[in-house]
Amino acid sequence: MPFHVLIDYDNLSYQDTSRQLIDLSGKLISKFSPTEIKDKNITIRLYGGWYENNNITRKAQNLNAEIMRDFPRTEMLSDNKTTVIVNIELATSLTSAPRIELFNTFRRRGFPSGVQSHNPRLKGCLITNCPIVEVYNFFQLNKCNTCNTIRPEHIIFRQEQKLVDTMLTSDLINICQSNRIVSVVSSDDDLWPGILAGVMGGAKVYHMQTKPRATPTHYSRTVTANYFQKNL
């Protein structure tokens, strides 16, 4: 089995998601040394909301096009000598059940109830005809002050990912049981239970932070071995 790198794609910085996948791949692989990665083959799995209902999203289509064009490819480890072969795939199913596609992982939700706003005039806005005042009125009146037709729920929605964290966690535990080593790329503390389960089961987990931070000590102090932090 190859060395797996599990990436929480939407947890990456804007700078990293703006990169081509070949740039992200090179940056990531260069963080590992030959003593850490023994396998010559590396599989990077990208976790995100790749399906809206049963339809693949535009973001997923664009990433797939990059993957088809640029991978597999050879990358160098931190010693600038040792080479590995890198493949990338979108995580649309579990590693334990690869033939079962998990759809509806990207969803649009309506305008949330209970949203309030402050009057910008009371917060220091002194500009006559400032457009933000009309935004305030839009929310206060719950409709457009000009056309009297458009309401907030007509034009404002939220984007959500579903199943993604649990897919990554499930794969993390499954790979830890079978391969005894894995890397997770995320600064989302929701993944900590899966990391802890892998480490406590005897696997090595390389946790690569996507933000300039470390795992909170009230989590990291619960493991004394086999847990290694890096920064992307």
Residue, then its C-alpha position, 0 to 999 in steps of 0.5 A: m500500500p502506498f504512503h497516504v496523505l489525506i488533505d482537508y482541501d477547504n482547510l488549506s490557505y487561499q494561497d495553497t488552493s490558488r496554486q496548481l496541484i503540482d505546486l501544492s504536491g511539490k511543497l507538501i512532499s518536500k516536507f518529508s525526509p527519506t527516514e519518514i517515507k519508506d515507500k516510493n509511491i505516495t497517494i494524495r487524497l483530496y477531501g471536499g464537497w465534490y458532488e452537489n446532489n449527484n452532479i460533480t461540482r465545477k471545482a471538482q471538474n477543474l481539479n480532475a482536469e489537473i490530475m489527469r494532465d499532471f499526475p502521476r509525477t515524480e517529486m523529491l523529498s527533503d534531501n533533494k535526492t530521494t524521489v517518489i512517485v505521487n498520485i492525486e485523487l479526489a476522495t469521493s468514496l471511502t478507502s474501505a469501500p472504493r466502489i460506493e460513491l458518496f454523493n451530495t457532499f456539497r449543499r446550498r442552504g438558505f438564508p439563516s434565520g435570526v441574523q441581526s445587523h447594527n445601524p452603521r450610522l450608530k457605528g460611525c458611518l458619516i457618509t451621505n448616501c453610503p450604500i451600506v446603510e441600504v444593506y442595513n435597511f435591507f435586513q431590517l425591513n426584510k426586503c429591498n427598500t426600492c423594489n419591495t420584492i427581493r428578500p434576503e432569502h432570495i439572493i443570500f445562501r450558505q455553502e456547506q460540506k457534508l460527510v467530508d470530515t467523517m470520510l477523512t476520519s474513517d479513511l484515517i482510521n482504516i489506513c492506520q489499521s492496514n498500513r500503520i502510517v499516514s499523513v493528515v493535512s488540516s488544522d481542523d480540531d474536529l479530526w483529532p479523535g481520528i488522529l488519536a484513534g490512529v496513534m493509540g492503535g500503534a500507527k504513526v501519524y504525521h499531522m501537517q498544519t495548514k495554519p501557523r499554529a500547533t495542535p492545542t496542548h490539551y489534545s497533543r499531550t494525550v499522545t506521547a509517541n508516533y505523533f509528529q507535527k509539521n507545517l505546510 
